[in-house]
């Protein structure tokens, strides 16, 4: 057991994190190409709708006796031949979140590279982390609003009134944004302590 801990201590975790971030960006590039192709060829899209859809007792099979669908829950429908507007609205629900994720990966990669090459307390890292924190905080709130509005318009295009949609509050994103801001503050305080020690010495 001690040799395992010793080996773990010797590992270059920043290097492995850098590799992981590069791989994640590569995966994002593939996902982007696949999704752009789906939008260009107007492949079927899935829409979750709620009110305005009638659920009949005999319309669903495979459930045990005494079980029924929740009339207030969302129902997934597939649009086989979506219009250009429907494709754009479907993209608007996910593209902002994808952009925030890619930006987060890129900024973290820059921070890790700077830390590996020289000073982890570089002023550039403080600026990057602050920008990233505010971007994630404000961007996630904006993406949440866009997702709601696009989902509502998309719902309107596939069901009769009243249309409805839903989206989850981005608690995880808000927490990440706050974490990046806190990390930037920690590094800034470390820089201040380094400057004070340099003056004393």
TIROLUM-419286 format. One record per residue (C-alpha): chain; x, z, y; residue in three letters. Coordinates in steps of 0.5 Angstrom, whole numbers. Layout:
cadena=A | px=X | pz=Z | py=Y | residuo=ALA
...
//
This chain:
cadena=A | px=0 | pz=0 | py=0 | residuo=UNK
cadena=A | px=5 | pz=2 | py=5 | residuo=UNK
cadena=A | px=9 | pz=-5 | py=4 | residuo=UNK
cadena=A | px=2 | pz=-9 | py=6 | residuo=UNK
cadena=A | px=1 | pz=-5 | py=12 | residuo=UNK
cadena=A | px=9 | pz=-6 | py=14 | residuo=UNK
cadena=A | px=7 | pz=-14 | py=13 | residuo=UNK
cadena=A | px=1 | pz=-13 | py=17 | residuo=UNK
cadena=A | px=5 | pz=-10 | py=23 | residuo=UNK
cadena=A | px=10 | pz=-16 | py=23 | residuo=UNK
cadena=A | px=5 | pz=-21 | py=23 | residuo=UNK
cadena=A | px=5 | pz=-26 | py=29 | residuo=UNK
cadena=A | px=-3 | pz=-24 | py=31 | residuo=UNK
cadena=A | px=-2 | pz=-28 | py=37 | residuo=UNK
cadena=A | px=0 | pz=-34 | py=34 | residuo=UNK
cadena=A | px=-5 | pz=-34 | py=29 | residuo=UNK
cadena=A | px=-10 | pz=-33 | py=34 | residuo=UNK
cadena=A | px=-8 | pz=-39 | py=38 | residuo=UNK
cadena=A | px=-8 | pz=-43 | py=31 | residuo=UNK
cadena=A | px=-15 | pz=-41 | py=30 | residuo=UNK
cadena=A | px=-17 | pz=-42 | py=37 | residuo=UNK
cadena=A | px=-14 | pz=-49 | py=36 | residuo=UNK
cadena=A | px=-18 | pz=-50 | py=30 | residuo=UNK
cadena=A | px=-25 | pz=-48 | py=33 | residuo=UNK
cadena=A | px=-24 | pz=-53 | py=39 | residuo=UNK
cadena=A | px=-23 | pz=-58 | py=34 | residuo=UNK
cadena=A | px=-29 | pz=-56 | py=30 | residuo=UNK
cadena=A | px=-33 | pz=-56 | py=37 | residuo=UNK
cadena=A | px=-30 | pz=-64 | py=38 | residuo=UNK
cadena=A | px=-33 | pz=-66 | py=31 | residuo=UNK
cadena=A | px=-40 | pz=-62 | py=33 | residuo=UNK
cadena=A | px=-40 | pz=-66 | py=39 | residuo=UNK
cadena=A | px=-39 | pz=-73 | py=36 | residuo=UNK
cadena=A | px=-44 | pz=-71 | py=31 | residuo=UNK
cadena=A | px=-49 | pz=-69 | py=36 | residuo=UNK
cadena=A | px=-48 | pz=-74 | py=41 | residuo=UNK
cadena=A | px=-49 | pz=-79 | py=35 | residuo=UNK
cadena=A | px=-56 | pz=-76 | py=34 | residuo=UNK
cadena=A | px=-58 | pz=-76 | py=41 | residuo=UNK
cadena=A | px=-56 | pz=-84 | py=42 | residuo=UNK
cadena=A | px=-59 | pz=-86 | py=35 | residuo=UNK
cadena=A | px=-65 | pz=-81 | py=37 | residuo=UNK
cadena=A | px=-66 | pz=-78 | py=30 | residuo=UNK
cadena=A | px=-72 | pz=-73 | py=29 | residuo=UNK
cadena=A | px=-71 | pz=-67 | py=33 | residuo=UNK
cadena=A | px=-74 | pz=-60 | py=31 | residuo=UNK
cadena=A | px=-79 | pz=-56 | py=36 | residuo=UNK
cadena=A | px=-82 | pz=-49 | py=35 | residuo=UNK
cadena=A | px=-88 | pz=-49 | py=38 | residuo=UNK
cadena=A | px=-93 | pz=-43 | py=38 | residuo=UNK
cadena=A | px=-100 | pz=-43 | py=42 | residuo=UNK
cadena=A | px=-104 | pz=-49 | py=41 | residuo=UNK
cadena=A | px=-103 | pz=-50 | py=34 | residuo=UNK
cadena=A | px=-108 | pz=-49 | py=29 | residuo=UNK
cadena=A | px=-106 | pz=-46 | py=22 | residuo=UNK
cadena=A | px=-112 | pz=-46 | py=17 | residuo=UNK
cadena=A | px=-112 | pz=-42 | py=11 | residuo=UNK
cadena=A | px=-111 | pz=-48 | py=6 | residuo=UNK
cadena=A | px=-106 | pz=-51 | py=10 | residuo=UNK
cadena=A | px=-100 | pz=-47 | py=7 | residuo=UNK
cadena=A | px=-99 | pz=-47 | py=0 | residuo=UNK
cadena=A | px=-94 | pz=-43 | py=-4 | residuo=UNK
cadena=A | px=-95 | pz=-36 | py=-2 | residuo=UNK
cadena=A | px=-98 | pz=-30 | py=-6 | residuo=UNK
cadena=A | px=-105 | pz=-27 | py=-5 | residuo=UNK
cadena=A | px=-106 | pz=-23 | py=1 | residuo=UNK
cadena=A | px=-100 | pz=-26 | py=5 | residuo=UNK
cadena=A | px=-102 | pz=-31 | py=11 | residuo=UNK
cadena=A | px=-98 | pz=-34 | py=17 | residuo=UNK
cadena=A | px=-97 | pz=-30 | py=23 | residuo=UNK
cadena=A | px=-102 | pz=-34 | py=28 | residuo=UNK
cadena=A | px=-98 | pz=-31 | py=34 | residuo=UNK
cadena=A | px=-91 | pz=-33 | py=31 | residuo=UNK
cadena=A | px=-88 | pz=-40 | py=32 | residuo=UNK
cadena=A | px=-89 | pz=-46 | py=28 | residuo=UNK
cadena=A | px=-83 | pz=-51 | py=27 | residuo=UNK
cadena=A | px=-85 | pz=-58 | py=27 | residuo=UNK
cadena=A | px=-81 | pz=-64 | py=27 | residuo=UNK
cadena=A | px=-81 | pz=-70 | py=32 | residuo=UNK
cadena=A | px=-80 | pz=-76 | py=27 | residuo=UNK
cadena=A | px=-79 | pz=-81 | py=33 | residuo=UNK
cadena=A | px=-77 | pz=-77 | py=39 | residuo=UNK
cadena=A | px=-78 | pz=-81 | py=46 | residuo=UNK
cadena=A | px=-72 | pz=-81 | py=51 | residuo=UNK
cadena=A | px=-74 | pz=-75 | py=55 | residuo=UNK
cadena=A | px=-76 | pz=-71 | py=49 | residuo=UNK
cadena=A | px=-68 | pz=-72 | py=46 | residuo=UNK
cadena=A | px=-66 | pz=-70 | py=53 | residuo=UNK
cadena=A | px=-70 | pz=-64 | py=53 | residuo=UNK
cadena=A | px=-68 | pz=-62 | py=46 | residuo=UNK
cadena=A | px=-60 | pz=-63 | py=49 | residuo=UNK
cadena=A | px=-62 | pz=-59 | py=55 | residuo=UNK
cadena=A | px=-63 | pz=-53 | py=50 | residuo=UNK
cadena=A | px=-57 | pz=-53 | py=47 | residuo=UNK
cadena=A | px=-51 | pz=-56 | py=51 | residuo=UNK
cadena=A | px=-51 | pz=-51 | py=56 | residuo=UNK
cadena=A | px=-49 | pz=-46 | py=51 | residuo=UNK
cadena=A | px=-44 | pz=-51 | py=47 | residuo=UNK
cadena=A | px=-41 | pz=-52 | py=54 | residuo=UNK
cadena=A | px=-40 | pz=-44 | py=55 | residuo=UNK
cadena=A | px=-37 | pz=-43 | py=48 | residuo=UNK
cadena=A | px=-32 | pz=-49 | py=49 | residuo=UNK
cadena=A | px=-30 | pz=-46 | py=56 | residuo=UNK
cadena=A | px=-29 | pz=-39 | py=53 | residuo=UNK
cadena=A | px=-24 | pz=-42 | py=47 | residuo=UNK
cadena=A | px=-20 | pz=-46 | py=52 | residuo=UNK
cadena=A | px=-19 | pz=-41 | py=57 | residuo=UNK
cadena=A | px=-17 | pz=-36 | py=51 | residuo=UNK
cadena=A | px=-12 | pz=-41 | py=49 | residuo=UNK
cadena=A | px=-9 | pz=-41 | py=56 | residuo=UNK
cadena=A | px=-9 | pz=-34 | py=56 | residuo=UNK
cadena=A | px=-6 | pz=-33 | py=49 | residuo=UNK
cadena=A | px=-1 | pz=-39 | py=50 | residuo=UNK
cadena=A | px=2 | pz=-35 | py=57 | residuo=UNK
cadena=A | px=2 | pz=-28 | py=53 | residuo=UNK
cadena=A | px=6 | pz=-32 | py=47 | residuo=UNK
cadena=A | px=11 | pz=-35 | py=52 | residuo=UNK
cadena=A | px=13 | pz=-30 | py=57 | residuo=UNK
cadena=A | px=9 | pz=-24 | py=60 | residuo=UNK
cadena=A | px=2 | pz=-22 | py=58 | residuo=UNK
cadena=A | px=1 | pz=-19 | py=64 | residuo=UNK
cadena=A | px=2 | pz=-25 | py=68 | residuo=UNK
cadena=A | px=-3 | pz=-26 | py=74 | residuo=UNK
cadena=A | px=-5 | pz=-33 | py=72 | residuo=UNK
cadena=A | px=-8 | pz=-29 | py=66 | residuo=UNK
cadena=A | px=-12 | pz=-24 | py=70 | residuo=UNK
cadena=A | px=-15 | pz=-30 | py=74 | residuo=UNK
cadena=A | px=-17 | pz=-33 | py=68 | residuo=UNK
cadena=A | px=-20 | pz=-27 | py=65 | residuo=UNK
cadena=A | px=-24 | pz=-26 | py=71 | residuo=UNK
cadena=A | px=-26 | pz=-33 | py=72 | residuo=UNK
cadena=A | px=-28 | pz=-33 | py=65 | residuo=UNK
cadena=A | px=-32 | pz=-27 | py=65 | residuo=UNK
cadena=A | px=-36 | pz=-29 | py=71 | residuo=UNK
cadena=A | px=-37 | pz=-36 | py=68 | residuo=UNK
cadena=A | px=-40 | pz=-33 | py=61 | residuo=UNK
cadena=A | px=-44 | pz=-28 | py=65 | residuo=UNK
cadena=A | px=-47 | pz=-32 | py=70 | residuo=UNK
cadena=A | px=-47 | pz=-38 | py=65 | residuo=UNK
cadena=A | px=-51 | pz=-35 | py=60 | residuo=UNK
cadena=A | px=-56 | pz=-33 | py=65 | residuo=UNK
cadena=A | px=-57 | pz=-40 | py=67 | residuo=UNK
cadena=A | px=-57 | pz=-43 | py=60 | residuo=UNK
cadena=A | px=-62 | pz=-38 | py=58 | residuo=UNK
cadena=A | px=-67 | pz=-40 | py=64 | residuo=UNK
cadena=A | px=-65 | pz=-48 | py=62 | residuo=UNK
cadena=A | px=-67 | pz=-47 | py=55 | residuo=UNK
cadena=A | px=-73 | pz=-43 | py=57 | residuo=UNK
cadena=A | px=-75 | pz=-49 | py=61 | residuo=UNK
cadena=A | px=-73 | pz=-54 | py=57 | residuo=UNK
cadena=A | px=-77 | pz=-51 | py=51 | residuo=UNK
cadena=A | px=-83 | pz=-50 | py=55 | residuo=UNK
cadena=A | px=-83 | pz=-58 | py=57 | residuo=UNK
cadena=A | px=-81 | pz=-60 | py=50 | residuo=UNK
cadena=A | px=-87 | pz=-56 | py=47 | residuo=UNK
cadena=A | px=-92 | pz=-59 | py=52 | residuo=UNK
cadena=A | px=-90 | pz=-66 | py=50 | residuo=UNK
cadena=A | px=-92 | pz=-64 | py=42 | residuo=UNK
cadena=A | px=-98 | pz=-60 | py=43 | residuo=UNK
cadena=A | px=-104 | pz=-59 | py=47 | residuo=UNK
cadena=A | px=-105 | pz=-54 | py=52 | residuo=UNK
cadena=A | px=-103 | pz=-48 | py=52 | residuo=UNK
cadena=A | px=-96 | pz=-50 | py=50 | residuo=UNK
cadena=A | px=-91 | pz=-44 | py=49 | residuo=UNK
cadena=A | px=-83 | pz=-43 | py=48 | residuo=UNK
cadena=A | px=-78 | pz=-37 | py=47 | residuo=UNK
cadena=A | px=-71 | pz=-36 | py=47 | residuo=UNK
cadena=A | px=-67 | pz=-30 | py=46 | residuo=UNK
cadena=A | px=-64 | pz=-26 | py=52 | residuo=UNK
cadena=A | px=-56 | pz=-27 | py=51 | residuo=UNK
cadena=A | px=-54 | pz=-20 | py=50 | residuo=UNK
cadena=A | px=-48 | pz=-22 | py=46 | residuo=UNK
cadena=A | px=-46 | pz=-27 | py=52 | residuo=UNK
cadena=A | px=-47 | pz=-21 | py=57 | residuo=UNK
cadena=A | px=-43 | pz=-16 | py=53 | residuo=UNK
cadena=A | px=-37 | pz=-21 | py=52 | residuo=UNK
cadena=A | px=-37 | pz=-23 | py=60 | residuo=UNK
cadena=A | px=-37 | pz=-16 | py=62 | residuo=UNK
cadena=A | px=-31 | pz=-15 | py=56 | residuo=UNK
cadena=A | px=-27 | pz=-20 | py=60 | residuo=UNK
cadena=A | px=-28 | pz=-17 | py=66 | residuo=UNK
cadena=A | px=-26 | pz=-11 | py=64 | residuo=UNK
cadena=A | px=-20 | pz=-14 | py=60 | residuo=UNK
cadena=A | px=-18 | pz=-17 | py=67 | residuo=UNK
cadena=A | px=-18 | pz=-10 | py=70 | residuo=UNK
cadena=A | px=-14 | pz=-7 | py=65 | residuo=UNK
cadena=A | px=-8 | pz=-12 | py=66 | residuo=UNK
cadena=A | px=-9 | pz=-12 | py=73 | residuo=UNK
cadena=A | px=-8 | pz=-4 | py=73 | residuo=UNK
cadena=A | px=-2 | pz=-5 | py=68 | residuo=UNK
cadena=A | px=1 | pz=-10 | py=73 | residuo=UNK
cadena=A | px=0 | pz=-5 | py=79 | residuo=UNK
cadena=A | px=4 | pz=0 | py=74 | residuo=UNK
cadena=A | px=10 | pz=-5 | py=73 | residuo=UNK
cadena=A | px=10 | pz=-6 | py=80 | residuo=UNK
cadena=A | px=11 | pz=2 | py=82 | residuo=UNK
cadena=A | px=16 | pz=3 | py=76 | residuo=UNK
cadena=A | px=20 | pz=-3 | py=79 | residuo=UNK
cadena=A | px=20 | pz=0 | py=86 | residuo=UNK
cadena=A | px=22 | pz=7 | py=83 | residuo=UNK
cadena=A | px=28 | pz=4 | py=79 | residuo=UNK
//
